[in-house]
Amino acid sequence: MTENFQKKMVAQNLRDADEALYSDIDRDRKFNRLQTTDPQRLARRAKLKSFRAIDVSTAKGAAAKEYLEAILDRMDSGIEGYCLVLHGRTGAGKTHIIERLVAHPDLRERETEEGKYRPLLKIVAPAPCTLKTLGLRILHQLGYRPKKSLRENEVWDRVEANLRAQGVGILVIDEMHNVLAGRNSAERHKIAMTLKSLMVSDANPVQLILAGLDSLKKFVTDYSELHRRTHFVELVALEAVKDSKKFMKFLKALEEKLGMETCGFTENDMPHRFWFASRGLVGRMAYFAQEAATIAVCLDDEVVREEHLAEAYRRPYGIDDARNPFLVLNPRLLKMPKKEEDIRDDETFLRGTKKRRTEDDEEELSEN
């Protein structure tokens, strides 16, 4: 490949990036909300939205925020990228922490004379997901629509060009374990080197924030080029006895921030019911409380009751009342599942596990 040809390729990539700046997603249509003037529906919408915005501070969340400040300093200085990895079981609270991190006021996107400026880009890796699919998702989030089917290397050429053109200094990838699932050694090495190339780019070094299951940590530690540039924050389950004070503090804060009367999250045997239902994972505790409050509001009930919590637990698991921790007479008789059952439990609770053919997904992304 001649030097002149390489220059032409780079120039074309940059032209593609410039064109992409003027093709963006209409964010107001993201959830296809109802166009309603019904005051009761509008009030419920505001109430339900407030539940999802609840933020209960934890030590792990504080540690992640502290490291984000270090990432911002690196980004501001234009020096080599680093990586923050949040890992833990499904429902540990990884996504919630990420949502709080990306809300940093210095990371808001804005329009400039040159086009859209996005200091941070966040995506969720679909399941299943190849390296090419990941690149296409990044391009689509940037507003880029390929005019033809692209090879994997062409996708990532455009990813780097568009990230640079739109000023992206931090790339956040949630559910990163989906990119690793089912990949062989050669494919995993390619993924690792792609991430490294983003961090060490001379033109636009990118800071990475990755979140996923514990398999993500093993992947990163297997490659020294990534490992030495990475800081890990592990989100572990709280233990019923050892962490009882943390557990009660979290439930109390969660109850207060719901802004509704409840059945008493910290009273009588309710903490044990929450502990068993969540397996000690704070993300699941928040999920069940938020879902129960949502059910209550939709039923025009002003109190979050045990039956609302029971329904919130029943929906993902599909179990009967005799095994529902929010309905059984004595929750202390319930036994925590074994490791194998815990894995199935994670798969049940995990969002986005519906299987789709990756090739079809890539073709759809390329053509749309």
C-alpha positions in Angstrom: 0.0 0.0 0.0 1.6 3.3 -1.1 1.8 6.4 1.1 -0.3 8.3 -1.3 -3.1 5.7 -1.2 -3.0 5.7 2.7 -3.4 9.5 2.7 -6.4 9.2 0.4 -8.0 6.6 2.7 -7.5 8.8 5.8 -8.9 11.8 3.9 -12.0 9.7 3.0 -12.5 8.6 6.5 -12.4 12.2 7.7 -14.9 13.2 5.1 -17.2 10.4 6.3 -16.8 11.7 9.8 -17.6 15.3 8.8 -20.8 14.1 7.0 -21.8 12.2 10.1 -21.8 15.3 12.2 -25.0 16.5 10.4 -26.9 13.2 10.7 -28.1 12.7 14.3 -30.7 10.7 16.1 -33.9 12.6 17.2 -33.5 12.1 20.9 -37.0 13.4 21.7 -38.4 10.2 20.0 -36.2 7.8 21.9 -39.0 6.2 23.9 -41.9 7.1 21.6 -43.7 8.7 24.5 -47.5 9.3 24.3 -48.4 12.8 23.1 -50.9 13.4 25.9 -52.4 16.4 27.8 -54.1 14.2 30.4 -53.0 15.8 33.7 -53.3 12.5 35.6 -51.1 10.6 33.0 -48.6 13.5 33.0 -48.4 13.4 36.8 -47.8 9.6 36.8 -45.1 10.0 34.1 -43.3 12.5 36.3 -43.7 10.3 39.4 -42.4 7.2 37.5 -39.5 9.1 36.1 -38.5 10.3 39.6 -38.3 6.7 40.8 -35.6 5.9 38.1 -33.7 9.0 39.1 -33.2 7.9 42.7 -29.5 7.9 43.7 -28.5 6.3 47.0 -24.8 6.9 47.7 -22.6 3.8 48.3 -18.8 3.5 49.0 -18.3 1.8 45.6 -20.1 4.6 43.8 -18.0 7.2 45.6 -14.8 5.3 44.6 -15.9 5.3 40.9 -16.7 9.0 41.0 -13.3 9.7 42.5 -11.6 7.8 39.7 -13.8 9.6 37.1 -12.2 12.9 38.3 -8.8 11.4 37.5 -10.0 10.3 34.1 -11.3 13.9 33.4 -7.8 15.2 34.3 -6.2 12.8 31.8 -8.8 13.7 29.2 -8.3 17.4 29.7 -4.5 17.0 29.4 -4.8 14.9 26.2 -2.5 12.2 27.6 -2.7 8.4 27.1 -6.1 6.9 28.0 -6.8 4.8 31.0 -9.6 2.4 31.7 -12.1 2.1 34.6 -13.7 -1.4 34.9 -16.8 -1.9 37.0 -17.6 -5.6 37.4 -19.9 -7.7 39.4 -23.0 -9.9 39.2 -26.2 -8.9 37.5 -28.0 -6.4 39.7 -24.9 -5.3 41.6 -25.5 -1.7 40.6 -23.0 -1.2 37.7 -25.4 0.5 35.3 -26.7 2.8 38.0 -23.2 4.0 38.8 -22.5 4.5 35.1 -25.6 6.6 34.8 -24.5 8.8 37.7 -21.0 9.1 36.2 -22.1 10.2 32.7 -24.4 12.9 34.2 -21.2 14.9 35.2 -21.9 18.5 34.1 -18.6 18.8 32.3 -19.5 16.0 30.0 -22.7 17.3 28.4 -22.8 17.4 24.6 -23.3 20.7 22.8 -23.5 22.2 19.4 -20.4 24.2 18.1 -19.6 26.1 14.9 -17.7 23.0 13.8 -20.6 20.6 14.6 -21.7 18.5 17.5 -19.2 18.2 20.4 -19.6 15.0 22.5 -16.9 14.7 25.3 -18.5 11.4 26.3 -20.2 8.6 24.4 -22.1 5.8 26.1 -23.4 2.6 24.5 -24.8 -0.7 25.7 -23.3 -3.7 24.0 -26.2 -5.9 22.6 -26.3 -9.7 23.0 -24.8 -11.3 21.1 -22.2 -8.9 20.0 -19.1 -9.2 17.8 -16.3 -6.6 17.5 -17.9 -5.4 14.3 -21.3 -5.1 15.9 -19.8 -3.1 18.7 -18.2 -0.7 16.2 -21.4 -0.3 14.3 -23.3 0.5 17.5 -20.7 3.2 18.3 -21.1 4.7 14.8 -24.9 4.8 15.1 -24.7 6.4 18.5 -22.5 9.1 16.9 -25.1 9.6 14.2 -23.1 7.9 11.4 -25.1 5.9 8.9 -22.9 3.7 6.6 -23.9 3.9 3.0 -22.6 0.4 2.2 -21.8 -2.9 4.0 -18.4 -2.4 5.8 -15.7 -4.9 6.7 -14.6 -5.0 10.4 -11.5 -2.9 9.8 -13.4 -0.3 7.8 -15.9 0.0 10.7 -13.2 0.7 13.2 -11.4 3.1 10.9 -14.6 5.1 10.9 -15.1 4.7 14.6 -11.7 6.3 15.3 -12.3 9.1 12.7 -15.8 9.9 14.1 -14.7 9.9 17.7 -11.9 12.3 16.9 -14.2 14.5 14.8 -16.8 14.8 17.5 -14.3 15.3 20.4 -15.2 12.1 22.2 -12.6 11.7 25.0 -14.5 9.1 27.1 -16.1 6.0 25.7 -18.4 4.1 28.1 -19.4 0.5 27.2 -22.0 -1.1 29.4 -22.7 -4.9 29.2 -19.2 -5.4 27.9 -19.3 -9.1 28.7 -21.7 -9.5 25.7 -18.7 -8.6 23.4 -16.6 -11.4 25.0 -19.2 -14.2 25.2 -18.3 -17.1 22.8 -15.2 -15.4 21.5 -12.1 -17.6 20.9 -8.5 -16.6 21.8 -7.8 -14.9 18.5 -11.0 -12.8 18.7 -10.4 -11.8 22.3 -6.9 -10.7 21.4 -8.3 -8.6 18.6 -10.8 -7.0 21.0 -8.1 -6.2 23.5 -5.8 -4.6 20.9 -8.7 -2.6 19.5 -9.4 -1.1 23.0 -5.7 -0.5 23.5 -5.4 1.3 20.2 -8.2 3.7 21.2 -6.4 4.5 24.5 -2.9 5.1 23.0 -4.0 7.1 19.9 -1.8 10.1 19.2 -4.5 12.0 17.5 -7.3 11.4 20.1 -6.5 9.3 23.2 -9.7 7.9 24.6 -10.4 7.1 28.2 -12.5 3.9 28.7 -15.2 3.0 31.2 -16.3 -0.6 30.9 -18.9 -2.4 32.9 -19.9 -6.1 32.9 -19.9 -9.4 34.7 -16.8 -10.7 36.5 -15.6 -12.4 33.3 -14.7 -8.8 32.1 -12.0 -8.6 34.8 -10.4 -11.8 33.8 -10.4 -10.7 30.2 -8.6 -7.5 31.0 -6.1 -9.1 33.3 -5.2 -11.6 30.5 -3.7 -8.8 28.4 -0.9 -6.9 30.1 -1.3 -4.0 27.6 -4.8 -3.4 29.1 -4.2 -4.5 32.6 -1.5 -2.0 33.4 -3.8 0.8 32.2 -6.8 -0.3 34.2 -8.4 0.4 37.6 -11.0 -2.1 38.9 -14.0 -1.5 41.0 -15.7 -4.7 42.1 -19.3 -4.6 43.2 -19.9 -7.4 45.6 -23.1 -8.6 47.5 -23.6 -7.5 51.0 -23.6 -10.2 53.7 -26.6 -10.4 56.0 -24.7 -10.3 59.3 -21.3 -8.6 58.4 -22.9 -5.8 56.4 -26.1 -5.4 58.3 -25.5 -1.7 59.0 -24.7 -0.9 55.4 -27.8 -2.9 54.4 -30.2 -1.1 56.7 -28.7 2.3 55.8 -29.2 1.6 52.1 -32.8 0.5 52.6 -33.6 3.5 54.7 -32.2 5.9 52.2 -34.0 4.1 49.4 -37.3 4.3 51.2 -36.9 8.0 51.9 -36.1 8.9 48.3 -39.0 7.0 46.9 -41.2 9.8 48.3 -44.1 7.5 49.1 -45.5 5.8 52.1 -44.3 2.2 52.3 -44.9 -1.0 54.3 -41.7 -0.3 56.2 -38.5 -1.4 54.4 -36.5 -1.5 57.6 -39.2 -2.8 59.9 -39.7 -6.3 61.4 -38.6 -9.0 59.0 -38.7 -6.9 55.8 -34.9 -6.4 55.7 -34.4 -10.1 55.5 -37.0 -10.4 52.8 -35.2 -7.7 50.8 -31.8 -9.5 51.4 -33.0 -12.8 50.2 -34.8 -11.4 47.1 -31.8 -9.3 46.1 -29.1 -11.9 47.1 -27.5 -9.0 48.9 -27.0 -7.0 45.7 -27.9 -3.3 46.1 -28.8 -2.9 42.5 -31.5 -5.5 42.8 -32.8 -4.0 46.1 -33.3 -0.7 44.3 -34.9 -2.4 41.3 -37.5 -4.2 43.4 -38.3 -1.0 45.3 -38.6 1.0 42.1 -40.7 -1.6 40.4 -43.0 -1.9 43.4 -43.5 1.8 43.6 -44.2 1.9 39.8 -46.9 -0.9 40.2 -48.4 1.0 43.1 -48.7 4.3 41.2 -50.2 2.5 38.1 -52.8 1.0 40.5 -53.5 4.5 42.0 -52.3 3.2 45.3 -50.5 5.8 47.5 -48.7 3.2 49.6 -46.0 0.7 48.4 -47.2 -2.5 50.0 -45.9 -6.1 50.3 -48.0 -7.3 47.5 -46.4 -4.7 45.2 -43.0 -5.9 46.1 -44.1 -9.5 45.6 -45.3 -8.7 42.1 -42.1 -6.9 41.3 -40.2 -10.1 42.3 -42.6 -12.5 40.6 -42.3 -10.8 37.1 -38.7 -11.7 36.3 -38.7 -15.1 38.1 -42.3 -16.4 37.5 -42.5 -18.2 40.8 -45.5 -19.0 43.0 -46.5 -17.4 46.2 -45.0 -20.2 48.3 -41.5 -19.3 47.2 -41.9 -15.5 47.0 -39.7 -13.9 49.7 -42.1 -11.0 50.1 -45.1 -13.3 50.7 -43.9 -16.4 52.7 -44.8 -16.4 56.4 -41.2 -16.9 57.7 -38.5 -15.6 55.2 -35.7 -16.9 57.5 -36.6 -20.5 56.5 -35.7 -19.7 52.9 -32.3 -21.0 51.8 -29.9 -19.1 49.6 -29.3 -20.9 46.3 -26.1 -22.8 45.5 -23.6 -21.5 43.1 -25.1 -23.3 40.1 -28.5 -22.0 41.0 -27.1 -18.5 41.5 -25.8 -18.5 37.9 -29.2 -19.4 36.6 -30.6 -16.7 38.9 -28.3 -14.2 37.2 -29.4 -15.3 33.8 -33.1 -14.9 34.8 -32.6 -11.4 36.1 -30.2 -10.4 33.3 -31.7 -8.0 30.8 -31.1 -8.4 27.0 -30.3 -12.1 26.9 -32.7 -12.8 24.0 -30.7 -14.4 21.3 -30.5 -13.0 17.8 -28.3 -13.8 14.9 -25.3 -11.5 15.0 -24.8 -11.5 11.2 -28.4 -10.3 10.7 -27.9 -7.6 13.3 -24.8 -6.4 11.6 -26.4 -6.4 8.2 -29.4 -4.4 9.6 -27.1 -1.8 11.2 -25.0 -1.4 8.0 -28.1 -0.9 5.8 -30.2 1.4 8.0 
